[in-house]
Amino acid sequence: MRFLRRSRPTAVRQQSPPWPHKFTVLRRSVVLSALGAGMSVVVFPYLAYQATTDARQVALLSLLPHSGWLALGPLAQRAVRTLGTWGSLIVGDALKGAAACLLAIASWQELPSLVQLLVAGCAMALASPLQDVAATVAVARTVPKEHLTRANSRIQVPVIAVLFLAAPPLGGALLGVAPWLPWSVAVVAHVSALMCISTAVHWRRGRSVVNAAASGPVADRGRRSDSAHVAASRDTSSNLPPARVAPTIRWLLAPVARDWTPLLALAVVVTALASGSAELMVFLAEETLNGGVLTLASITTSLAVGGLAATAAAPAISRRITFRAASLAATALIAAEFAVFASTANLAAVLVMALVGSAANSGWHVMVVAHVQAHAPPHRLPSIVSIYRTTAAWMTPTYALLAGTITHLHGLDSAFAFTALAAALCAVAAWTTTR
């Protein structure tokens, strides 16, 4: 009979974790800030080129907005500890918004001068380390440990899409209409980010305090372990014992951190290899491929698409393979990428390997960050992030200078071959040092 017929069991779909309200606010503010910062990717170098014809000055000015870790890196974790994670995000967006406002006003009648570009670039440079450290720590203190990889992916995917795919061409198009338009959009984006943060943060006695109403009853929506972790990791950086950079460096060099130091060193080297060699892509497009701006744009797009796709897929990949296997695969694919760059002049092969190599680098970076967030001592996390980012910020231009010197002396193929060899050695190190 029909009423005795048993219903078929239905497959249970894996539901999305109940993201805390603070994480949602953080994600929206970071994406809006990326929209404002993305306006400078194309516009700032163009204005620097219009202000001076000296190639050295143009290169230095173009690098200035992204060089904050070179100067403020060692002090970033201390600033985040003083201002709080949300306070640091507010200060970062305020600095970037003020810089964009200065350039918008300066571009109203004529193009900005070198001094105005220098002041705005310094403000952008100081803001970046604050926002990077604060966002990393905020995710670790807001999201349960088992969801950190997925949380980092949910932030990095829209940030990469906006910062490298959407904002640069939009900024270039707006620049063709009026020089002040892209900076006006940047001002609106940073002000919107500040308004987004204000929904979860209010100021009291000079320190940012998270509204209890905005935090939401996480315990009612998640498991007990999740809610306990979130409750224990609220924005209470002032209550944690101080962990300065120098003691953290000594801790990393001690036997107790033997699982940490090789991993961070490997991540720094891989970042330097991939990012430093990216400065040679213009030579690859112009000399090896005999192309032009469109060829360089296609390579840049492949790098961005690969990074975006891998960042989105990182949570699923991390559930299927071990961290050790992911480290080996990522470094081996990066080695293969530059080996192809050194041995072929085929545009299709270059585009495919650019996508694969960027995907490997970006996906592994998401896993490394989640691994650090999940296992690092909470009071040392800001210092560890600061040390990692600062070292990578110094190593990247250093390796770019080395690769450029090899290119000048022995040609572009030799520089890419050297990078491929170094990445292959990193693959061996990844297999022997990670677990």
FITIPA-392644 format. One record per residue (C-alpha): residue in one letter; x, y, z. Coordinates in steps of 0.1 Angstrom, whole numbers, plus 5000, padded with zeros to 4 digits. Layout:
aXYZ...
END
This chain:
m500050005000r501150354992f501150485028l503450195038r505950265010r509250385024s510650705011r513950704994p516850845014t517951175000a521551284999v522551525025r524251825011q527051985029q525752315042s527852625043p529152705078p527352975097w529753265091p529853515119h528653865112k532154005119f533553785091t530853905066v531654265075l535454195071r534954035037r532854325024s535254595037v538254415022v536654374988l535654744988s539154844998a540554624970l538354814945g539955144956a543455004956g542954844922m542355184906s546055264912v547454954895v547255114860v546655484868f549555544893p552355424869y550755624841l550755944861a554255874873y555355844836q553556174828a555256354857t558856244848t560656084819d563355934841a562855554840r564355514874q561955764890v559055604872a560055254885l560455384921l557255574921s555355284906l556655054933l556055294961p552355214968h553254844972s556454884992g554854935027w556254605040l559754725033a559455015057l556554945081g556654565081p558554515114l556254765131a552954645115q552154385142r552854635170a550554885153v547854625150r548254535186t547954905196l545054995173g543254655174t542454455143w539354655133g541054985142s543954905119l541554835091i539855165097v543255355097g544355175065d541155265046a541355625059l544955655047k544155515012g541055725010a542956045019a545655954993a543055904966c541256224976l544556414973l545156284938a541556344927i541856714937a545356744921s544056584889w541056824886q542957094867e546156934858l548156614863p549656554898s553256664905l556056434917v555656564953q551956484953l552556144939l555256084965v552956184994a550055974981g552255674974c553655685010a550155695024m549155395004a552355215013l551755265051a548155145048s548854805032p550854635060l548254745085q545354605065d547254275056v548154195092a544854305106a542754105081t544853785086v544453815124a540753905123v539953595102a541853375127r539953525157t536553515140v536253185122p536552835137k539752645129e538152385107h536752655084l539852875081t540852755046r537352815033a537153155050n540453265035s539253145001r536053345004i538053655010q540853604985v538653504955p536753844953v539854034963i541853884934a538853934910v538454294919l542054394924f543554234893l540654164869a538054434873a539654744888p542654794865p540754814832l538055014848g540655264861g542255284827a538955354810l538055624836l541455784831g540755824794v537556014803a539056244830p542156204852w540256264884l537556004878p539455684889w540655854921s537055964928v535855604925a538755504948v537555764974v533955624972a535255264976h537355345007v534655545023s532155265017a534655025033l534855255064m531055265066c530854885063i533254845092s531255095112t528354855113a530354625135v532754855153h532255165175w534855375192r535255405230r538255555248g540355565217r540155185210s537954995186v535354765204v533154515185n529454565191a527954275209a524854305189a526754295156s528653985167g525553775167p524753465187v527153225170a526452945195d522852915184r523952845148g527052625151r528352345171r529652385206s533252365196d532852625169s531152875192a533652815219h536452885195v534853205182a533953325216a537553275227s538953455197r537153775197d539054105191t540854115224s544354175212s545054395242n544354105266l546953875250p550453865263p552754075242a554753895215r557254125199v559154055167a562553985182p561353725207t559253565179i562353545157r564253365186w561253135190l561253055153l564952965155a564452745186p563952365184v560352405195a559552575162r561252325139d557952265121w557452645115t560752785104p561252565073l557652625062l557953005065a561353005048l559952795019a556953015015v559153325014v561453174988v558553054966t556853404968a560053574958l560653344929a557153384915s556653754922g560153864914s560253684881a556853844872e558854164866l560354004835m556953934818v557254244798f560554114783l558853784776a556053954757e558254194738e561353994730t560653624732l557053634718n557653944696g554354084708g553254404724v550854544750l548054294741t550454004745l551554134779a547854184789s546953824779i549853694801t548753914830t545153794825s546253424826l548053484858a545053654874v542553384862g544853104875g545253264908l541453334911a540552974902a543052814925t542053034954a538452934950a539352564947a541852564977p539352445003a538252144982i541852064974s542952085010r540251825019r541451574993i545251584996t547651635024f549451965030r552751795022a551451674988a550052014980s553352184988l555251944965a552751974937a552652354939t556452404938a556852144911l554252314889i555952654894a559252494883a557552364852e556052704845f559452874843a561052584825v558452634797f559053014797a562752944792s562352694764t559552804741a558253104721n554752964717l552153204731a549552934738a552052734758v553153044778l549453134785v548652774797m551752754820a551153104833l547653004844v548952674859g551852824877s549753114891a547152864902a549752654920n551252954937s547953114948g546252794959w549252694980h549553034996v545953005008m546752675024v549952805040v548053105056a545352875069h547952635083v549652925101q546353065114a545252725127h548352605144a550352915154p550253025191p547553295192h549753555209r552553515183l550253515152p550653895145s554453875148i554653565126v552553725099s554554045101i557853855099y556653645069r555253945050t558254165057t560753905047a558853825015a558554195007w562354235009m563153904991t560853984961p562654294949t565954134957y565253834935a563754064908l567154254908l568953914906a566753794878g567154124860t570954104863i570953754849t568753874820h571154164813l574253944813h573053614799g569553664784l565953614795d566053234789s568853194815a566953394841f563853174837a565952864837f567552974870t564153034884a562952694873l565952524890a565452724922a561752614922a562752254916l564952274947c562052424966a559952114956v562651884971a562652105003a558852095004w558751715004t561451685031t560351965055t556551965054r554151715070
END
